[in-house]
Amino acid sequence: QRLVLFGGNDTQGREQNWTWEWDGGQWQQRFPLVRPPARYRARMVYDAARGVVVLFGGAAQLNQVRYADTWEWNGSTWT
């Protein structure tokens, strides 16, 4: 019952590996011990059958990396 956002840029334009959740009333930043590397332009979708958010791909401008990895958010950690 939450919207999940991952990544973003700080005030200097650097990619971050932030995880945020919106519960319909307020944003809460989450701090899981395991999380994907910082990136932008990743794609995410909710897998209702398994109850996880799936993140794929993205890029990191700083080191010119193009990601082709897949991560899952279960509400408490990334795998």
C-alpha positions as CSV (number, residue, x, y, z in Angstrom):
1,Q,0.0,0.0,0.0
2,R,2.9,2.3,-0.7
3,L,4.6,4.0,-3.7
4,V,8.3,3.3,-3.8
5,L,11.0,5.5,-5.4
6,F,14.6,4.6,-5.8
7,G,17.6,6.7,-6.7
8,G,17.7,10.4,-7.5
9,N,20.2,13.2,-7.5
10,D,21.5,15.4,-4.6
11,T,21.9,19.1,-4.8
12,Q,25.2,18.8,-6.7
13,G,23.7,16.5,-9.3
14,R,25.3,13.3,-8.1
15,E,23.3,10.0,-8.3
16,Q,22.1,8.6,-5.0
17,N,20.8,5.2,-3.9
18,W,18.0,6.5,-1.8
19,T,14.8,4.5,-1.1
20,W,11.7,6.5,-0.4
21,E,8.1,5.4,0.3
22,W,4.9,7.4,0.0
23,D,2.0,6.1,2.1
24,G,-0.6,8.6,0.7
25,G,0.1,11.2,3.4
26,Q,3.8,11.5,3.8
27,W,7.2,10.5,2.4
28,Q,9.5,8.4,4.5
29,Q,13.1,7.7,3.6
30,R,14.1,4.1,4.2
31,F,17.7,3.0,5.1
32,P,18.1,-0.7,4.1
33,L,21.5,-2.2,4.7
34,V,21.5,-3.8,1.2
35,R,20.6,-1.6,-1.7
36,P,21.4,-1.2,-5.4
37,P,24.3,1.1,-6.5
38,A,23.3,4.8,-7.1
39,R,21.7,5.4,-10.5
40,Y,19.2,7.3,-12.5
41,R,16.8,6.3,-15.3
42,A,16.1,2.9,-13.8
43,R,12.7,1.3,-14.4
44,M,10.5,-0.1,-11.6
45,V,7.2,-2.1,-11.6
46,Y,5.2,-3.8,-8.9
47,D,4.9,-7.5,-9.1
48,A,1.5,-8.2,-7.4
49,A,1.8,-11.9,-7.7
50,R,5.0,-11.9,-5.5
51,G,4.3,-8.7,-3.6
52,V,7.7,-7.0,-4.5
53,V,8.8,-4.0,-6.5
54,V,11.2,-4.9,-9.3
55,L,13.9,-2.4,-10.4
56,F,15.8,-2.9,-13.6
57,G,18.7,-1.0,-15.3
58,G,19.6,2.6,-15.2
59,A,22.9,4.5,-15.5
60,A,25.5,6.3,-13.4
61,Q,26.8,9.4,-15.0
62,L,29.9,9.7,-12.7
63,N,31.5,6.5,-13.8
64,Q,29.7,6.1,-17.2
65,V,28.1,2.8,-16.1
66,R,25.0,1.4,-17.8
67,Y,23.3,-1.1,-15.5
68,A,21.5,-4.2,-16.8
69,D,20.9,-5.6,-13.3
70,T,17.6,-6.5,-11.6
71,W,16.7,-5.8,-7.9
72,E,13.7,-6.5,-5.8
73,W,12.3,-4.4,-2.9
74,N,10.2,-6.4,-0.4
75,G,9.3,-3.5,1.9
76,S,12.4,-3.8,4.1
77,T,15.4,-4.7,2.0
78,W,16.7,-4.9,-1.6
79,T,17.9,-8.2,-3.1
